[in-house]
Amino acid sequence: MADGLIKIRQVETDEGFLSLKEAWNALLAASSSESFFQRWEWLYHWWQAYRREDFGLMILLAYRGEELVGIGPFYVVEPAESGLLAQKRMMFLGTSLTALISEYMDIISKEGYEEDVVEAIFRHICESGATDDISLHNMPSESATIARLKGLAKGAGFNFDARVGECPYIALPGDWDAFMEGLSPSMRSKIRAGRRRLERHADAAIRNTAPGEFEKDFEEFKRLHQKRWEALDKPGSFSGGNFERFLRSVSEVLLRDGLLRLSFLSVSGRNIAALYNINYKGRVYFFQSGLDASFDRSLAPGLLLHADSIEEAIRSGMKEYDFLLMGNTDDYKKRWTRSSRRLSDIEIYRPGIIRRILSVKGAAKARIGRYLNGTGLHKGS
């Protein structure tokens, strides 16, 4: 099909964003790059929690005639400075330099329209002067969007940089015994020993949050998450207001829709560990956890909650358990699996030494933000 058939319409208001819910999710379901973190609910609640005065909504809708065939889920950060250093930056909704909490991001395209949608969106960005650089984080490294944008950027005389992170995941077998056999002997031993120790506590229990328990359980999850990171002299994701506001609002929607599994391990009525998992179309995303490190660590409560969640996922017919992006304290993820995917951060910008310096600074800030507020910190167990 000819790219000239694709026309771009721009959405810059909350009202416009709100009106897109049904069309957005329908297009996502028809795309070849669908992931949970691209869903309208996730990104709309992120925008409501994280928007600032210097953030400008810029959702680019690609139409072929009257049919919606693509979405560029973007916003633009206006420059804080003036003069030579003033640079506008375009990013994916759900990501910022201090809160990269969304993964498997991409331009959303109806299957078969991917190349034309990406080209039409890139051309619109260039012709409109909407941004000085395009900074897109946490894209699947195998996405055809990356290769297409690289070619378009080079053809337009822009620079293109990419950085890569790692996402361990488990391809789930059909039964628990087969899963256990696939683990290393030391991991099998740890799970079995931990479960035996847990059985000695007659009042030990693992439970999942029901809708009527959400408010109380969300506060308890927040407490356990903060305790885990305070024990490491780190601030924790809930140390600032934006993340709590975002996660509280979106979690209510996910729980209502049956997508959230918020689980707790308790002993004698005391919650000692928690796990925040998202279940979506055959995949479990491990998003965040909490732990009371003052309890007996030999029990390995974090490991036991993951084991319980993996066993439940297998019973439910789920196909994958995704640990998401590795952070600075996430070596434990590699003990569960040898399989990993790659996520790429890409940046497209005009040539020039000043631009290059800013690019390096931006990358450093993104990695720091990932550790403190996003993809590293929120997944530790």
SULCOR-V128453 format. One record per pair of residues at least 4 apart in sequence whose ideal C-beta (glycine too) atoms are under 7 Angstrom apart, sorted by the first residue. I is the first residue (numbers start at 0). GAP is how many residues later the second one is. If there is no record, write none. Layout:
BEGIN
i=I gap=GAP
i=I gap=GAP
END
This chain:
BEGIN
i=0 gap=4
i=0 gap=115
i=2 gap=113
i=2 gap=116
i=2 gap=117
i=4 gap=59
i=5 gap=56
i=5 gap=58
i=5 gap=110
i=5 gap=111
i=5 gap=114
i=6 gap=56
i=7 gap=52
i=7 gap=53
i=7 gap=54
i=7 gap=112
i=7 gap=113
i=7 gap=116
i=8 gap=52
i=8 gap=54
i=9 gap=48
i=9 gap=50
i=10 gap=5
i=10 gap=6
i=10 gap=9
i=10 gap=46
i=10 gap=48
i=10 gap=50
i=11 gap=4
i=11 gap=44
i=11 gap=45
i=11 gap=46
i=12 gap=4
i=12 gap=44
i=13 gap=4
i=14 gap=4
i=15 gap=4
i=16 gap=27
i=16 gap=30
i=16 gap=40
i=16 gap=42
i=19 gap=4
i=19 gap=20
i=20 gap=4
i=20 gap=19
i=21 gap=4
i=22 gap=4
i=22 gap=45
i=23 gap=4
i=23 gap=16
i=23 gap=47
i=24 gap=4
i=24 gap=14
i=24 gap=15
i=25 gap=4
i=26 gap=4
i=26 gap=41
i=26 gap=44
i=26 gap=81
i=26 gap=83
i=27 gap=6
i=27 gap=10
i=27 gap=11
i=27 gap=80
i=28 gap=5
i=29 gap=80
i=29 gap=81
i=30 gap=77
i=30 gap=78
i=30 gap=79
i=30 gap=80
i=31 gap=79
i=31 gap=82
i=32 gap=73
i=32 gap=110
i=33 gap=4
i=34 gap=69
i=35 gap=6
i=35 gap=242
i=35 gap=244
i=35 gap=249
i=36 gap=5
i=36 gap=57
i=36 gap=65
i=36 gap=66
i=36 gap=67
i=36 gap=68
i=37 gap=67
i=37 gap=68
i=37 gap=70
i=39 gap=4
i=40 gap=4
i=40 gap=209
i=40 gap=212
i=41 gap=4
i=41 gap=52
i=41 gap=60
i=41 gap=208
i=42 gap=4
i=42 gap=30
i=42 gap=50
i=42 gap=51
i=43 gap=4
i=44 gap=4
i=44 gap=201
i=44 gap=204
i=44 gap=205
i=45 gap=4
i=45 gap=47
i=45 gap=48
i=45 gap=56
i=45 gap=200
i=46 gap=4
i=46 gap=10
i=46 gap=46
i=48 gap=193
i=48 gap=196
i=48 gap=197
i=48 gap=200
i=49 gap=46
i=49 gap=49
i=49 gap=192
i=49 gap=196
i=50 gap=4
i=53 gap=23
i=53 gap=24
i=53 gap=26
i=54 gap=20
i=54 gap=22
i=55 gap=19
i=55 gap=20
i=55 gap=22
i=56 gap=18
i=57 gap=16
i=57 gap=17
i=57 gap=18
i=57 gap=32
i=57 gap=72
i=58 gap=12
i=58 gap=13
i=58 gap=14
i=58 gap=15
i=59 gap=12
i=59 gap=14
i=59 gap=61
i=59 gap=64
i=60 gap=7
i=60 gap=10
i=61 gap=7
i=61 gap=8
i=61 gap=55
i=61 gap=58
i=61 gap=59
i=62 gap=4
i=62 gap=5
i=62 gap=6
i=63 gap=5
i=68 gap=40
i=68 gap=41
i=68 gap=44
i=68 gap=48
i=69 gap=37
i=69 gap=38
i=69 gap=39
i=69 gap=40
i=69 gap=43
i=69 gap=47
i=69 gap=51
i=70 gap=37
i=71 gap=35
i=71 gap=49
i=72 gap=19
i=72 gap=20
i=72 gap=35
i=73 gap=16
i=73 gap=17
i=73 gap=18
i=73 gap=19
i=74 gap=16
i=74 gap=18
i=75 gap=12
i=75 gap=13
i=75 gap=14
i=75 gap=54
i=75 gap=55
i=76 gap=11
i=76 gap=12
i=76 gap=14
i=77 gap=10
i=78 gap=7
i=78 gap=8
i=78 gap=9
i=80 gap=4
i=80 gap=5
i=81 gap=4
i=83 gap=270
i=84 gap=269
i=86 gap=45
i=86 gap=46
i=86 gap=271
i=87 gap=43
i=87 gap=44
i=88 gap=42
i=88 gap=43
i=88 gap=44
i=88 gap=46
i=89 gap=35
i=89 gap=40
i=89 gap=41
i=89 gap=44
i=89 gap=45
i=90 gap=4
i=90 gap=5
i=90 gap=44
i=90 gap=45
i=91 gap=13
i=91 gap=44
i=91 gap=45
i=93 gap=7
i=93 gap=8
i=93 gap=11
i=94 gap=5
i=94 gap=7
i=94 gap=10
i=94 gap=42
i=94 gap=43
i=96 gap=265
i=96 gap=268
i=96 gap=269
i=96 gap=272
i=97 gap=271
i=97 gap=275
i=98 gap=143
i=98 gap=144
i=98 gap=270
i=98 gap=274
i=98 gap=275
i=99 gap=37
i=99 gap=38
i=99 gap=266
i=99 gap=269
i=99 gap=270
i=99 gap=274
i=99 gap=275
i=100 gap=273
i=100 gap=274
i=100 gap=277
i=101 gap=36
i=102 gap=35
i=102 gap=221
i=102 gap=222
i=102 gap=240
i=102 gap=272
i=103 gap=34
i=103 gap=36
i=104 gap=31
i=104 gap=32
i=104 gap=33
i=104 gap=34
i=105 gap=33
i=105 gap=34
i=105 gap=37
i=105 gap=39
i=106 gap=10
i=106 gap=11
i=106 gap=14
i=106 gap=38
i=108 gap=4
i=108 gap=5
i=108 gap=8
i=112 gap=4
i=113 gap=4
i=113 gap=30
i=114 gap=4
i=114 gap=33
i=115 gap=4
i=116 gap=4
i=117 gap=4
i=117 gap=27
i=117 gap=30
i=117 gap=31
i=118 gap=4
i=118 gap=33
i=119 gap=4
i=120 gap=4
i=121 gap=4
i=121 gap=27
i=121 gap=30
i=122 gap=4
i=123 gap=4
i=124 gap=5
i=124 gap=6
i=124 gap=9
i=125 gap=30
i=131 gap=217
i=131 gap=218
i=132 gap=214
i=132 gap=215
i=132 gap=216
i=133 gap=213
i=133 gap=214
i=134 gap=212
i=134 gap=227
i=135 gap=210
i=136 gap=208
i=136 gap=229
i=137 gap=187
i=137 gap=205
i=137 gap=207
i=138 gap=4
i=138 gap=6
i=138 gap=7
i=138 gap=204
i=138 gap=205
i=138 gap=207
i=139 gap=201
i=139 gap=203
i=140 gap=5
i=140 gap=23
i=140 gap=201
i=140 gap=202
i=140 gap=203
i=143 gap=4
i=144 gap=4
i=145 gap=4
i=145 gap=198
i=145 gap=200
i=146 gap=4
i=147 gap=4
i=148 gap=4
i=148 gap=197
i=148 gap=199
i=149 gap=4
i=149 gap=10
i=150 gap=4
i=151 gap=4
i=152 gap=5
i=152 gap=7
i=152 gap=195
i=153 gap=6
i=157 gap=190
i=157 gap=191
i=157 gap=192
i=158 gap=190
i=158 gap=192
i=159 gap=186
i=159 gap=188
i=160 gap=185
i=160 gap=186
i=160 gap=198
i=161 gap=182
i=161 gap=183
i=161 gap=184
i=162 gap=181
i=162 gap=182
i=162 gap=200
i=163 gap=178
i=163 gap=180
i=164 gap=160
i=164 gap=161
i=164 gap=178
i=165 gap=160
i=165 gap=174
i=165 gap=176
i=166 gap=155
i=166 gap=156
i=166 gap=157
i=166 gap=158
i=166 gap=173
i=166 gap=174
i=166 gap=176
i=167 gap=155
i=167 gap=158
i=167 gap=165
i=167 gap=166
i=167 gap=168
i=167 gap=169
i=167 gap=171
i=167 gap=172
i=168 gap=151
i=168 gap=152
i=168 gap=153
i=168 gap=154
i=168 gap=168
i=168 gap=170
i=168 gap=171
i=168 gap=172
i=169 gap=140
i=169 gap=150
i=169 gap=151
i=169 gap=166
i=169 gap=167
i=169 gap=169
i=170 gap=149
i=170 gap=168
i=171 gap=7
i=171 gap=141
i=171 gap=142
i=171 gap=146
i=171 gap=147
i=171 gap=148
i=171 gap=149
i=172 gap=5
i=172 gap=6
i=172 gap=9
i=173 gap=4
i=174 gap=139
i=175 gap=4
i=175 gap=135
i=175 gap=138
i=176 gap=4
i=177 gap=4
i=178 gap=131
i=178 gap=135
i=179 gap=8
i=182 gap=4
i=182 gap=5
i=184 gap=4
i=185 gap=4
i=186 gap=4
i=186 gap=148
i=187 gap=4
i=188 gap=4
i=189 gap=4
i=189 gap=110
i=189 gap=113
i=190 gap=4
i=190 gap=112
i=190 gap=116
i=191 gap=4
i=192 gap=4
i=193 gap=4
i=193 gap=105
i=193 gap=106
i=193 gap=109
i=193 gap=110
i=194 gap=4
i=194 gap=109
i=196 gap=101
i=196 gap=102
i=197 gap=6
i=197 gap=101
i=197 gap=106
i=200 gap=66
i=202 gap=64
i=202 gap=65
i=203 gap=63
i=204 gap=61
i=205 gap=57
i=205 gap=59
i=205 gap=99
i=205 gap=102
i=206 gap=56
i=206 gap=57
i=207 gap=53
i=207 gap=54
i=207 gap=55
i=208 gap=4
i=208 gap=5
i=208 gap=8
i=208 gap=46
i=208 gap=53
i=210 gap=44
i=210 gap=45
i=212 gap=4
i=213 gap=4
i=213 gap=38
i=213 gap=41
i=214 gap=4
i=215 gap=4
i=216 gap=4
i=216 gap=45
i=217 gap=4
i=217 gap=30
i=217 gap=33
i=218 gap=4
i=219 gap=4
i=219 gap=51
i=220 gap=4
i=220 gap=41
i=220 gap=53
i=220 gap=55
i=220 gap=69
i=221 gap=4
i=221 gap=16
i=221 gap=22
i=222 gap=4
i=223 gap=4
i=223 gap=47
i=223 gap=49
i=223 gap=50
i=223 gap=66
i=223 gap=67
i=223 gap=68
i=224 gap=4
i=224 gap=11
i=224 gap=12
i=224 gap=13
i=224 gap=63
i=224 gap=64
i=224 gap=65
i=225 gap=4
i=225 gap=10
i=225 gap=12
i=226 gap=4
i=226 gap=63
i=226 gap=64
i=226 gap=65
i=226 gap=66
i=227 gap=62
i=227 gap=63
i=227 gap=65
i=227 gap=152
i=228 gap=5
i=228 gap=6
i=228 gap=7
i=228 gap=148
i=229 gap=6
i=230 gap=62
i=233 gap=143
i=234 gap=4
i=234 gap=137
i=236 gap=6
i=236 gap=136
i=236 gap=140
i=236 gap=141
i=237 gap=5
i=237 gap=6
i=240 gap=4
i=241 gap=4
i=242 gap=4
i=242 gap=130
i=243 gap=4
i=244 gap=4
i=245 gap=4
i=246 gap=4
i=249 gap=4
i=250 gap=4
i=250 gap=9
i=251 gap=4
i=252 gap=4
i=253 gap=5
i=253 gap=6
i=253 gap=24
i=254 gap=5
i=258 gap=19
i=258 gap=20
i=258 gap=21
i=259 gap=18
i=260 gap=16
i=260 gap=18
i=260 gap=48
i=261 gap=14
i=262 gap=11
i=262 gap=12
i=262 gap=42
i=262 gap=46
i=263 gap=7
i=263 gap=10
i=264 gap=7
i=264 gap=8
i=264 gap=36
i=264 gap=39
i=264 gap=40
i=265 gap=4
i=265 gap=5
i=265 gap=6
i=266 gap=5
i=271 gap=20
i=271 gap=23
i=271 gap=29
i=272 gap=17
i=272 gap=18
i=272 gap=28
i=272 gap=29
i=272 gap=32
i=273 gap=15
i=273 gap=16
i=274 gap=14
i=274 gap=30
i=274 gap=31
i=274 gap=34
i=275 gap=11
i=275 gap=12
i=275 gap=13
i=276 gap=7
i=276 gap=8
i=276 gap=9
i=276 gap=10
i=276 gap=32
i=277 gap=7
i=277 gap=9
i=278 gap=5
i=278 gap=39
i=279 gap=5
i=281 gap=36
i=281 gap=37
i=281 gap=38
i=282 gap=35
i=282 gap=36
i=282 gap=37
i=282 gap=39
i=283 gap=25
i=283 gap=29
i=283 gap=34
i=283 gap=36
i=283 gap=37
i=283 gap=38
i=284 gap=37
i=284 gap=39
i=285 gap=36
i=285 gap=37
i=285 gap=38
i=285 gap=93
i=286 gap=37
i=286 gap=91
i=286 gap=92
i=287 gap=90
i=287 gap=91
i=288 gap=13
i=288 gap=91
i=288 gap=92
i=290 gap=10
i=290 gap=11
i=290 gap=90
i=292 gap=4
i=294 gap=6
i=299 gap=4
i=300 gap=4
i=301 gap=4
i=301 gap=79
i=302 gap=4
i=303 gap=4
i=304 gap=4
i=305 gap=4
i=305 gap=75
i=306 gap=4
i=307 gap=4
i=308 gap=4
i=309 gap=4
i=309 gap=11
i=310 gap=4
i=311 gap=4
i=312 gap=5
i=312 gap=8
i=313 gap=4
i=322 gap=10
i=322 gap=56
i=323 gap=51
i=323 gap=55
i=324 gap=18
i=324 gap=50
i=325 gap=4
i=325 gap=7
i=326 gap=43
i=326 gap=44
i=326 gap=48
i=326 gap=49
i=326 gap=50
i=326 gap=52
i=326 gap=53
i=327 gap=43
i=327 gap=48
i=328 gap=47
i=328 gap=51
i=329 gap=46
i=329 gap=49
i=329 gap=50
i=331 gap=49
i=344 gap=21
i=346 gap=12
i=348 gap=6
i=348 gap=10
i=349 gap=5
i=350 gap=4
i=351 gap=4
i=352 gap=4
i=353 gap=4
i=354 gap=4
i=355 gap=4
i=356 gap=4
i=357 gap=4
i=358 gap=4
i=359 gap=4
i=360 gap=4
i=361 gap=4
i=362 gap=4
i=363 gap=4
i=364 gap=4
i=365 gap=4
i=366 gap=4
i=367 gap=4
i=368 gap=4
i=368 gap=5
i=369 gap=4
i=369 gap=5
i=369 gap=6
i=370 gap=5
i=370 gap=6
i=371 gap=5
i=372 gap=4
i=373 gap=4
i=374 gap=4
END
